Every structure is written in C-alpha cells, then in structure tokens.
C-alpha cells in the first residue's frame, strides 16, 4: 500500500494531506484486522 501512495505522490495524483489521511486509515484498519485475527485465534483454542 505504501508503494502505491508513494507513486501517487510522485505523480501528483494525491496531495500530502490526503496521503496522510489514507496512511492513518490504513494503520487503523491494520490494527482492527490484527485484533480480529487475535480474537478468532483465541476462540479456536
């Protein structure tokens, strides 16, 4: 995902502030997915 954002920035498809928002949302989504995976693993043991 980071590579696509870097390319978008280099090609001026996205502004810096938009990239920061997307990065923030990506981090938040990753945390939620990790929590879901952990929860599923715990329920299977």
C-alpha positions as CSV (number, residue, x, y, z in Angstrom):
1,X,0.0,0.0,0.0
2,X,2.8,2.4,0.9
3,X,4.3,1.9,-2.6
4,X,1.1,2.9,-4.3
5,X,0.9,6.0,-2.1
6,X,4.5,6.9,-2.9
7,X,3.8,6.6,-6.6
8,X,0.6,8.6,-6.4
9,X,2.5,11.4,-4.6
10,X,5.4,11.3,-7.1
11,X,2.9,11.6,-10.0
12,X,1.0,14.3,-8.2
13,X,-2.2,12.3,-8.1
14,X,-2.7,13.0,-4.4
15,X,-1.8,15.8,-2.1
16,X,0.3,15.3,1.0
17,X,-2.7,15.9,3.4
18,X,-4.7,13.2,1.5
19,X,-1.8,10.7,1.7
20,X,-1.6,11.3,5.5
21,X,-5.3,10.6,5.9
22,X,-5.0,7.4,3.9
23,X,-2.0,6.3,5.8
24,X,-3.8,7.0,9.1
25,X,-6.8,5.0,7.9
26,X,-4.5,2.2,6.7
27,X,-2.9,1.9,10.1
28,X,-6.3,1.9,11.9
29,X,-7.6,-0.8,9.6
30,X,-4.5,-2.9,10.2
31,X,-5.0,-2.6,13.9
32,X,-8.6,-3.7,13.6
33,X,-7.7,-6.7,11.4
34,X,-5.0,-7.8,13.9
35,X,-7.5,-7.6,16.8
36,X,-10.0,-9.6,14.8
37,X,-7.4,-12.3,13.9
38,X,-6.3,-12.5,17.6
39,X,-9.9,-12.8,18.7
40,X,-10.5,-15.6,16.2
41,X,-7.4,-17.4,17.3
42,X,-8.4,-17.2,20.9
43,X,-11.9,-18.5,20.2
44,X,-10.5,-21.5,18.4
45,X,-8.3,-22.7,21.3
